[in-house]
Amino acid sequence: MAWAPADLEDVCGIVHPQHRRRGIGRRLLHAVREEGRGLQLRSLRTVSDAASPSGGPFLTEMGLVHVGSEQRLELDVAAFERAGSRVGHVPDTFVLSRAGDEDLELLVGLQTVVFGDSPAVTRAMVRRGLADPARSYYIARVGGTPVGMLRVGEWAHGADVTAFGVRPEYRGRSYGRSILTEAVATLIAKGWDRISLEVETDNAPALALYGSCGFTATRTYNYHEGGV
């Protein structure tokens, strides 16, 4: 899920527990805002762990507004295998294949339709992703028609699933489950036993799908936005 329009930047910070309540967090946030003004940004976004009792109240006190939350889910490989690597009934013409540079505009079109993102911002992001050796995009087709997409990342600490979605007119036909399970099965076959993804806390259909495929929630993140 894309949270950041063109005029927004992510901000992550932390203060050691032994040095809190000394104004350090305030000074850090003021410094970030000053940097943002220098970059001519209109607003910023912060990410805080929901398990922190002070993070959310501090950001609210600093004038930032809570705009949403996401859960981090991690795969239980044994649960995934018990569920079966391919569940649901899809046509024999369903194919999930890795995308290449030649698929740039197709990926941009899919992501724009699925997530409602800006085409210009999406194009720049997808172009960077295609050039990143740690990233791989996959396109799902039924009878040659693109119906959905997914992106995976393979990092030193594990693999992740992002940019996963199905075109609205093709939802409810098990395509999403097939895309996800085939991609996850591919990662497992490559030796990955730590696979994660993030989803909005109010996206009940997605949470149900991920849970039925063996993903469990491990952490919740809150997003706050405000002017610089």
Backbone as CSV, one residue per row, in Angstrom:
resi,resn,N_x,N_y,N_z,CA_x,CA_y,CA_z,C_x,C_y,C_z
1,MET,0.840,-1.185,0.000,0.000,0.000,0.000,0.878,1.239,0.000
2,ALA,0.642,2.172,-0.906,1.440,3.393,-0.968,0.829,4.468,-0.072
3,TRP,1.656,5.003,0.819,1.206,6.059,1.726,1.714,7.428,1.315
4,ALA,2.769,7.498,0.508,3.477,8.765,0.334,3.264,9.374,-1.037
5,PRO,2.546,10.495,-1.139,2.504,11.233,-2.390,3.822,11.948,-2.629
6,ALA,3.912,12.659,-3.733,5.195,13.226,-4.145,5.765,14.227,-3.150
7,ASP,4.896,14.885,-2.377,5.404,15.925,-1.479,5.589,15.410,-0.058
8,LEU,5.646,14.087,0.122,5.764,13.526,1.455,7.036,12.696,1.552
9,GLU,7.669,12.744,2.702,8.849,11.918,2.947,8.666,11.156,4.252
10,ASP,9.225,9.945,4.335,9.183,9.159,5.563,10.209,9.674,6.552
11,VAL,9.850,9.623,7.832,10.765,10.036,8.887,10.746,8.977,9.979
12,CYS,11.890,8.425,10.305,11.983,7.448,11.388,13.050,7.916,12.373
13,GLY,12.745,7.876,13.655,13.699,8.306,14.659,13.477,7.571,15.967
14,ILE,14.477,7.605,16.818,14.365,6.922,18.103,15.257,7.622,19.124
15,VAL,14.798,7.632,20.356,15.585,8.179,21.465,15.813,7.052,22.466
16,HIS,17.028,6.875,22.898,17.357,5.817,23.853,16.536,6.009,25.131
17,PRO,15.981,4.918,25.685,15.139,5.042,26.884,15.779,5.820,28.026
18,GLN,17.086,5.704,28.197,17.764,6.388,29.293,17.880,7.893,29.074
19,HIS,17.559,8.344,27.868,17.721,9.772,27.563,16.412,10.436,27.142
20,ARG,15.285,9.794,27.448,13.999,10.374,27.095,13.569,11.411,28.130
21,ARG,12.544,12.189,27.734,11.990,13.266,28.574,13.032,14.350,28.849
22,ARG,13.910,14.567,27.893,14.895,15.638,27.996,14.819,16.602,26.805
23,GLY,13.744,16.461,26.035,13.565,17.344,24.885,14.304,16.915,23.639
24,ILE,14.956,15.747,23.688,15.730,15.308,22.525,14.811,15.002,21.344
25,GLY,13.691,14.321,21.626,12.755,13.998,20.559,12.210,15.247,19.884
26,ARG,11.896,16.256,20.672,11.392,17.510,20.117,12.433,18.150,19.196
27,ARG,13.678,18.166,19.660,14.726,18.787,18.862,14.972,18.015,17.562
28,LEU,14.879,16.685,17.640,15.048,15.879,16.440,13.948,16.175,15.424
29,LEU,12.699,16.244,15.913,11.589,16.507,15.006,11.667,17.913,14.433
30,HIS,12.082,18.880,15.247,12.265,20.240,14.729,13.337,20.258,13.642
31,ALA,14.413,19.492,13.841,15.487,19.436,12.846,14.987,18.815,11.544
32,VAL,14.152,17.785,11.662,13.595,17.146,10.479,12.695,18.118,9.720
33,ARG,11.883,18.848,10.463,11.004,19.814,9.817,11.808,20.901,9.116
34,GLU,12.869,21.340,9.744,13.714,22.360,9.121,14.338,21.822,7.837
35,GLU,14.799,20.571,7.893,15.360,19.944,6.691,14.297,19.841,5.598
36,GLY,13.077,19.481,6.009,11.994,19.375,5.042,11.680,20.697,4.372
37,ARG,11.703,21.773,5.157,11.468,23.085,4.561,12.565,23.429,3.563
38,GLY,13.794,23.025,3.900,14.893,23.272,2.969,14.737,22.509,1.669
39,LEU,14.087,21.358,1.744,13.827,20.544,0.553,12.519,20.926,-0.120
40,GLN,11.849,21.948,0.416,10.590,22.460,-0.113,9.468,21.416,-0.052
41,LEU,9.509,20.595,1.001,8.413,19.660,1.240,7.302,20.378,1.983
42,ARG,6.075,19.977,1.710,4.940,20.598,2.375,4.530,19.849,3.630
43,SER,4.865,18.570,3.698,4.445,17.767,4.844,5.389,16.590,5.038
44,LEU,5.273,15.955,6.191,6.098,14.792,6.483,5.239,13.710,7.108
45,ARG,5.775,12.508,7.134,5.077,11.360,7.714,6.015,10.673,8.691
46,THR,5.490,10.291,9.825,6.279,9.553,10.798,5.677,8.172,11.001
47,VAL,6.500,7.239,11.390,6.086,5.872,11.670,6.433,5.564,13.115
48,SER,5.455,5.119,13.891,5.720,4.777,15.283,5.174,3.395,15.596
49,ASP,5.880,2.690,16.461,5.450,1.362,16.878,4.268,1.505,17.831
50,ALA,3.171,0.817,17.528,1.978,0.911,18.374,2.235,0.392,19.784
51,ALA,3.277,-0.431,19.942,3.594,-0.964,21.267,4.235,0.083,22.168
52,SER,4.657,1.192,21.585,5.265,2.263,22.376,4.172,3.105,23.027
53,PRO,4.140,3.212,24.348,3.080,3.976,25.015,3.224,5.485,24.833
54,SER,4.427,5.926,24.462,4.665,7.369,24.383,4.740,7.899,22.954
55,GLY,4.969,7.010,21.973,5.165,7.473,20.598,3.997,8.246,20.038
56,GLY,2.804,7.641,20.074,1.626,8.298,19.522,1.284,9.601,20.214
57,PRO,1.205,9.631,21.547,0.907,10.885,22.245,1.928,11.987,21.953
58,PHE,3.202,11.608,21.847,4.231,12.606,21.545,3.995,13.223,20.175
59,LEU,3.722,12.405,19.177,3.518,12.921,17.830,2.268,13.785,17.765
60,THR,1.217,13.392,18.463,-0.001,14.203,18.513,0.286,15.551,19.163
61,GLU,1.043,15.528,20.248,1.412,16.765,20.930,2.209,17.687,20.019
62,MET,2.988,17.081,19.102,3.810,17.854,18.180,3.041,18.294,16.937
63,GLY,1.734,18.086,16.943,0.902,18.592,15.858,0.712,17.655,14.688
64,LEU,1.145,16.400,14.814,0.957,15.423,13.747,-0.346,14.660,13.963
65,VAL,-0.976,14.270,12.890,-2.296,13.632,12.949,-2.185,12.172,12.541
66,HIS,-2.799,11.296,13.331,-2.802,9.871,12.996,-3.651,9.645,11.755
67,VAL,-3.064,9.033,10.720,-3.768,8.845,9.453,-3.991,7.378,9.093
68,GLY,-3.484,6.470,9.893,-3.702,5.061,9.600,-2.683,4.176,10.287
69,SER,-2.926,2.880,10.207,-2.031,1.910,10.845,-1.872,0.702,9.936
70,GLU,-0.744,0.052,10.067,-0.482,-1.180,9.329,0.049,-2.245,10.277
71,GLN,-0.273,-3.485,9.972,0.281,-4.609,10.700,1.390,-5.253,9.876
72,ARG,2.441,-5.643,10.566,3.489,-6.434,9.942,3.159,-7.896,10.186
73,LEU,3.098,-8.670,9.120,2.792,-10.088,9.210,4.009,-10.898,8.780
74,GLU,4.242,-12.005,9.445,5.329,-12.893,9.065,4.771,-14.289,8.810
75,LEU,5.385,-14.960,7.858,4.893,-16.265,7.439,5.342,-17.379,8.368
76,ASP,4.386,-18.234,8.728,4.674,-19.499,9.387,4.726,-20.529,8.258
77,VAL,5.927,-20.947,7.887,6.091,-21.815,6.725,5.302,-23.111,6.887
78,ALA,5.314,-23.691,8.076,4.573,-24.935,8.306,3.079,-24.727,8.081
79,ALA,2.547,-23.586,8.549,1.123,-23.291,8.359,0.814,-23.082,6.880
80,PHE,1.719,-22.442,6.171,1.541,-22.236,4.729,1.486,-23.572,3.997
81,GLU,2.380,-24.453,4.345,2.416,-25.749,3.677,1.194,-26.587,4.024
82,ARG,0.686,-26.450,5.261,-0.540,-27.176,5.616,-1.737,-26.661,4.824
83,ALA,-1.727,-25.356,4.554,-2.841,-24.755,3.812,-2.816,-25.158,2.346
84,GLY,-1.662,-25.577,1.865,-1.544,-25.939,0.458,-0.988,-24.780,-0.331
85,SER,-0.068,-25.046,-1.215,0.593,-23.978,-1.968,-0.297,-23.373,-3.039
86,ARG,-1.403,-24.036,-3.386,-2.322,-23.481,-4.383,-3.749,-23.801,-3.944
87,VAL,-4.488,-22.789,-3.515,-5.845,-22.977,-3.018,-6.791,-22.147,-3.868
88,GLY,-7.966,-22.673,-4.148,-8.930,-21.934,-4.939,-9.015,-22.505,-6.350
89,HIS,-10.007,-22.062,-7.097,-10.229,-22.565,-8.445,-10.011,-21.423,-9.433
90,VAL,-8.967,-21.536,-10.216,-8.672,-20.524,-11.221,-8.545,-21.220,-12.567
91,PRO,-8.733,-20.483,-13.648,-8.639,-21.099,-14.973,-7.245,-21.672,-15.237
92,ASP,-7.199,-22.658,-16.118,-5.917,-23.243,-16.498,-5.021,-22.228,-17.192
93,THR,-5.615,-21.148,-17.671,-4.838,-20.135,-18.382,-4.197,-19.121,-17.425
94,PHE,-4.397,-19.314,-16.101,-3.755,-18.420,-15.123,-2.249,-18.667,-15.136
95,VAL,-1.482,-17.574,-15.284,-0.017,-17.660,-15.321,0.556,-16.502,-14.505
96,LEU,1.513,-16.808,-13.641,2.240,-15.778,-12.903,3.670,-15.797,-13.406
97,SER,4.129,-14.683,-13.962,5.466,-14.636,-14.534,6.206,-13.391,-14.074
98,ARG,7.526,-13.505,-14.029,8.354,-12.378,-13.599,8.373,-11.308,-14.680
99,ALA,8.244,-10.060,-14.241,8.232,-8.928,-15.173,9.651,-8.467,-15.478
100,GLY,9.811,-7.857,-16.642,11.092,-7.303,-17.050,10.967,-5.826,-17.369
101,ASP,12.058,-5.231,-17.798,12.051,-3.798,-18.117,10.987,-3.456,-19.151
102,GLU,10.714,-4.390,-20.054,9.735,-4.134,-21.105,8.309,-4.026,-20.561
103,ASP,8.120,-4.428,-19.313,6.789,-4.389,-18.700,6.559,-3.141,-17.852
104,LEU,7.451,-2.170,-17.937,7.353,-0.974,-17.102,5.968,-0.344,-17.167
105,GLU,5.497,-0.023,-18.361,4.216,0.683,-18.480,3.052,-0.193,-18.049
106,LEU,3.149,-1.499,-18.262,2.093,-2.399,-17.803,2.031,-2.406,-16.280
107,LEU,3.186,-2.457,-15.631,3.226,-2.420,-14.169,2.688,-1.095,-13.633
108,VAL,3.053,-0.004,-14.295,2.556,1.314,-13.880,1.034,1.357,-13.995
109,GLY,0.504,0.837,-15.100,-0.939,0.824,-15.282,-1.646,-0.018,-14.239
110,LEU,-1.094,-1.192,-13.942,-1.693,-2.065,-12.936,-1.670,-1.414,-11.561
111,GLN,-0.515,-0.871,-11.187,-0.397,-0.295,-9.851,-1.266,0.941,-9.713
112,THR,-1.405,1.705,-10.765,-2.248,2.898,-10.724,-3.713,2.515,-10.515
113,VAL,-4.150,1.485,-11.228,-5.540,1.043,-11.107,-5.799,0.387,-9.751
114,VAL,-4.875,-0.471,-9.320,-5.076,-1.236,-8.089,-5.008,-0.350,-6.854
115,PHE,-4.026,0.578,-6.819,-3.794,1.359,-5.606,-4.202,2.823,-5.715
116,GLY,-4.526,3.283,-6.923,-4.921,4.668,-7.083,-3.772,5.642,-6.961
117,ASP,-2.541,5.171,-7.183,-1.381,6.041,-7.054,-1.208,6.932,-8.281
118,SER,-0.424,7.984,-8.112,-0.107,8.872,-9.213,0.736,8.142,-10.250
119,PRO,0.386,8.197,-11.531,1.181,7.518,-12.561,2.635,7.987,-12.592
120,ALA,2.861,9.281,-12.439,4.229,9.800,-12.504,5.080,9.272,-11.356
121,VAL,4.524,9.320,-10.134,5.251,8.817,-8.968,5.450,7.312,-9.089
122,THR,4.403,6.608,-9.532,4.484,5.152,-9.681,5.538,4.773,-10.701
123,ARG,5.592,5.496,-11.821,6.566,5.175,-12.877,7.986,5.283,-12.351
124,ALA,8.276,6.325,-11.600,9.625,6.498,-11.045,9.942,5.384,-10.053
125,MET,8.967,4.998,-9.227,9.175,3.961,-8.231,9.380,2.595,-8.886
126,VAL,8.556,2.284,-9.896,8.685,0.995,-10.571,10.002,0.917,-11.336
127,ARG,10.387,2.014,-11.952,11.662,2.018,-12.677,12.824,1.717,-11.739
128,ARG,12.782,2.311,-10.535,13.832,2.019,-9.551,13.769,0.567,-9.109
129,GLY,12.557,0.056,-8.921,12.401,-1.319,-8.477,12.924,-2.316,-9.497
130,LEU,12.648,-2.065,-10.781,13.114,-2.963,-11.832,14.645,-2.968,-11.925
131,ALA,15.259,-1.856,-11.549,16.715,-1.760,-11.609,17.396,-2.308,-10.362
132,ASP,16.613,-2.601,-9.326,17.160,-3.077,-8.060,17.309,-4.599,-8.107
133,PRO,18.519,-5.125,-7.982,18.695,-6.587,-8.048,18.011,-7.338,-6.916
134,ALA,17.662,-6.649,-5.834,16.986,-7.306,-4.714,15.473,-7.355,-4.907
135,ARG,14.964,-6.678,-5.940,13.529,-6.608,-6.183,13.134,-7.439,-7.403
136,SER,11.942,-7.996,-7.348,11.378,-8.706,-8.494,9.886,-8.410,-8.566
137,TYR,9.405,-8.077,-9.758,7.981,-7.862,-9.985,7.406,-9.079,-10.701
138,TYR,6.160,-9.410,-10.361,5.455,-10.505,-11.026,4.109,-10.003,-11.520
139,ILE,3.729,-10.473,-12.698,2.442,-10.114,-13.291,1.615,-11.380,-13.457
140,ALA,0.356,-11.331,-13.027,-0.559,-12.458,-13.198,-1.432,-12.194,-14.419
141,ARG,-1.566,-13.202,-15.259,-2.404,-13.098,-16.454,-3.366,-14.275,-16.517
142,VAL,-4.533,-14.006,-17.048,-5.520,-15.051,-17.305,-5.883,-14.957,-18.777
143,GLY,-5.550,-15.991,-19.511,-5.782,-15.948,-20.951,-5.031,-14.817,-21.621
144,GLY,-3.894,-14.442,-21.049,-3.083,-13.364,-21.603,-3.446,-11.985,-21.102
145,THR,-4.557,-11.856,-20.369,-4.992,-10.561,-19.843,-4.393,-10.313,-18.458
146,PRO,-3.691,-9.198,-18.247,-3.131,-8.900,-16.920,-4.245,-8.655,-15.907
147,VAL,-4.200,-9.388,-14.789,-5.247,-9.248,-13.772,-4.714,-8.776,-12.428
148,GLY,-3.398,-8.878,-12.206,-2.844,-8.464,-10.925,-1.328,-8.460,-10.951
149,MET,-0.748,-8.074,-9.818,0.705,-7.959,-9.729,1.166,-8.160,-8.300
150,LEU,2.458,-8.307,-8.161,3.074,-8.482,-6.846,4.562,-8.192,-6.982
151,ARG,5.153,-7.653,-5.908,6.594,-7.388,-5.888,7.195,-8.098,-4.680
152,VAL,8.344,-8.715,-4.872,9.036,-9.340,-3.746,10.424,-8.719,-3.609
153,GLY,10.907,-8.697,-2.386,12.254,-8.237,-2.106,13.008,-9.337,-1.392
154,GLU,14.265,-9.504,-1.728,15.101,-10.521,-1.092,16.306,-9.820,-0.472
155,TRP,16.329,-9.805,0.865,17.306,-9.032,1.603,18.141,-9.953,2.500
156,ALA,19.129,-9.401,3.142,19.984,-10.204,4.013,19.194,-10.791,5.177
157,HIS,18.188,-10.047,5.678,17.433,-10.474,6.851,16.211,-11.305,6.506
158,GLY,15.833,-11.373,5.234,14.650,-12.117,4.847,14.019,-11.555,3.589
159,ALA,12.887,-12.099,3.213,12.184,-11.651,2.011,10.890,-10.956,2.406
160,ASP,10.399,-10.086,1.519,9.121,-9.435,1.786,8.271,-9.385,0.532
161,VAL,6.973,-9.175,0.747,5.984,-9.068,-0.322,5.366,-7.685,-0.248
162,THR,5.375,-6.977,-1.360,4.801,-5.634,-1.420,4.090,-5.456,-2.763
163,ALA,3.424,-4.311,-2.913,2.766,-3.951,-4.177,1.912,-5.098,-4.721
164,PHE,1.178,-5.755,-3.827,0.360,-6.914,-4.198,-1.088,-6.483,-4.356
165,GLY,-1.650,-6.768,-5.517,-3.037,-6.396,-5.719,-3.615,-6.999,-6.990
166,VAL,-4.939,-6.999,-7.059,-5.685,-7.519,-8.200,-6.582,-6.414,-8.729
167,ARG,-6.700,-6.313,-10.030,-7.587,-5.312,-10.616,-9.002,-5.496,-10.061
168,PRO,-9.695,-4.395,-9.766,-11.017,-4.488,-9.126,-11.992,-5.429,-9.813
169,GLU,-12.012,-5.418,-11.138,-12.992,-6.242,-11.849,-12.674,-7.735,-11.822
170,TYR,-11.491,-8.091,-11.316,-11.117,-9.505,-11.253,-11.027,-10.023,-9.815
171,ARG,-11.449,-9.231,-8.863,-11.402,-9.673,-7.469,-12.528,-10.666,-7.173
172,GLY,-12.323,-11.460,-6.117,-13.315,-12.445,-5.731,-13.290,-13.711,-6.556
173,ARG,-12.200,-13.959,-7.296,-12.113,-15.148,-8.150,-10.913,-16.030,-7.794
174,SER,-10.334,-15.801,-6.617,-9.178,-16.578,-6.127,-7.876,-16.205,-6.816
175,TYR,-7.874,-15.162,-7.655,-6.623,-14.780,-8.313,-5.608,-14.253,-7.299
176,GLY,-6.094,-13.460,-6.348,-5.182,-12.910,-5.351,-4.504,-14.012,-4.551
177,ARG,-5.269,-14.998,-4.119,-4.702,-16.116,-3.370,-3.671,-16.862,-4.213
178,SER,-3.984,-17.054,-5.480,-3.059,-17.782,-6.348,-1.772,-16.997,-6.576
179,ILE,-1.889,-15.687,-6.759,-0.699,-14.854,-6.929,0.183,-14.950,-5.697
180,LEU,-0.432,-14.765,-4.534,0.330,-14.766,-3.296,0.977,-16.124,-3.031
181,THR,0.204,-17.195,-3.134,0.746,-18.506,-2.783,1.825,-18.962,-3.751
182,GLU,1.679,-18.650,-5.033,2.721,-19.038,-5.980,4.009,-18.267,-5.722
183,ALA,3.882,-16.975,-5.428,5.075,-16.173,-5.148,5.755,-16.648,-3.869
184,VAL,4.969,-16.916,-2.838,5.536,-17.385,-1.569,6.186,-18.752,-1.751
185,ALA,5.536,-19.647,-2.487,6.118,-20.964,-2.736,7.450,-20.843,-3.469
186,THR,7.554,-19.883,-4.371,8.810,-19.657,-5.089,9.899,-19.207,-4.126
187,LEU,9.551,-18.305,-3.205,10.529,-17.826,-2.227,10.983,-18.964,-1.297
188,ILE,10.045,-19.786,-0.866,10.391,-20.908,0.006,11.313,-21.877,-0.728
189,ALA,11.015,-22.131,-1.999,11.847,-23.040,-2.788,13.264,-22.505,-2.955
190,LYS,13.413,-21.187,-2.884,14.742,-20.579,-2.992,15.477,-20.559,-1.658
191,GLY,14.818,-21.053,-0.604,15.467,-21.169,0.692,15.063,-20.130,1.720
192,TRP,14.112,-19.251,1.388,13.694,-18.230,2.347,12.712,-18.819,3.353
193,ASP,13.031,-18.690,4.638,12.109,-19.150,5.674,11.566,-17.988,6.505
194,ARG,11.980,-16.767,6.167,11.442,-15.575,6.823,10.888,-14.648,5.743
195,ILE,9.576,-14.618,5.660,8.889,-13.834,4.637,7.851,-12.965,5.322
196,SER,7.843,-11.683,5.038,6.941,-10.758,5.716,6.194,-9.885,4.716
197,LEU,5.147,-9.250,5.194,4.401,-8.257,4.427,3.715,-7.327,5.410
198,GLU,3.198,-6.215,4.902,2.482,-5.254,5.738,1.135,-4.940,5.107
199,VAL,0.129,-4.730,5.948,-1.221,-4.488,5.458,-1.933,-3.534,6.409
200,GLU,-2.821,-2.717,5.873,-3.589,-1.801,6.706,-4.451,-2.584,7.699
201,THR,-4.527,-2.082,8.903,-5.251,-2.793,9.957,-6.749,-2.892,9.689
202,ASP,-7.288,-2.011,8.857,-8.729,-2.057,8.584,-9.058,-2.778,7.277
203,ASN,-8.057,-3.435,6.675,-8.284,-4.170,5.433,-8.623,-5.622,5.781
204,ALA,-9.873,-5.842,6.190,-10.291,-7.157,6.666,-10.140,-8.264,5.620
205,PRO,-10.512,-8.042,4.348,-10.351,-9.115,3.360,-8.893,-9.549,3.197
206,ALA,-7.969,-8.572,3.165,-6.559,-8.911,3.008,-6.036,-9.651,4.230
207,LEU,-6.421,-9.195,5.418,-5.987,-9.860,6.637,-6.490,-11.305,6.678
208,ALA,-7.727,-11.521,6.234,-8.274,-12.877,6.206,-7.500,-13.751,5.225
209,LEU,-7.182,-13.198,4.058,-6.422,-13.950,3.064,-5.051,-14.330,3.598
210,TYR,-4.344,-13.341,4.154,-2.992,-13.612,4.648,-3.016,-14.619,5.794
211,GLY,-4.003,-14.488,6.675,-4.105,-15.421,7.791,-4.346,-16.843,7.314
212,SER,-5.187,-16.995,6.296,-5.490,-18.331,5.790,-4.321,-18.945,5.045
213,CYS,-3.342,-18.117,4.667,-2.155,-18.615,3.969,-0.968,-18.823,4.912
214,GLY,-1.174,-18.584,6.212,-0.116,-18.862,7.171,0.630,-17.665,7.700
215,PHE,0.163,-16.440,7.389,0.803,-15.235,7.921,0.176,-14.860,9.267
216,THR,0.991,-14.424,10.206,0.502,-13.982,11.510,1.064,-12.604,11.840
217,ALA,0.273,-11.807,12.563,0.689,-10.445,12.919,1.775,-10.480,13.988
218,THR,2.818,-9.678,13.790,3.898,-9.588,14.766,4.084,-8.182,15.319
219,ARG,3.594,-7.171,14.604,3.806,-5.796,15.048,2.814,-4.877,14.333
220,THR,2.458,-3.783,14.995,1.577,-2.787,14.383,2.281,-1.440,14.366
221,TYR,2.178,-0.741,13.233,2.804,0.565,13.073,1.720,1.628,12.854
222,ASN,1.886,2.767,13.509,0.989,3.900,13.332,1.658,4.978,12.484
223,TYR,0.892,5.583,11.603,1.390,6.631,10.729,0.764,7.960,11.107
224,HIS,1.601,8.971,11.267,1.150,10.317,11.554,1.686,11.264,10.479
225,GLU,0.905,12.244,10.118,1.321,13.218,9.119,1.118,14.623,9.658
226,GLY,1.918,15.535,9.141,1.785,16.934,9.542,2.678,17.824,8.695
227,GLY,2.427,19.111,8.772,3.220,20.057,7.992,4.611,20.223,8.532
228,VAL,5.510,20.664,7.666,6.882,20.906,8.088,7.017,22.308,8.652
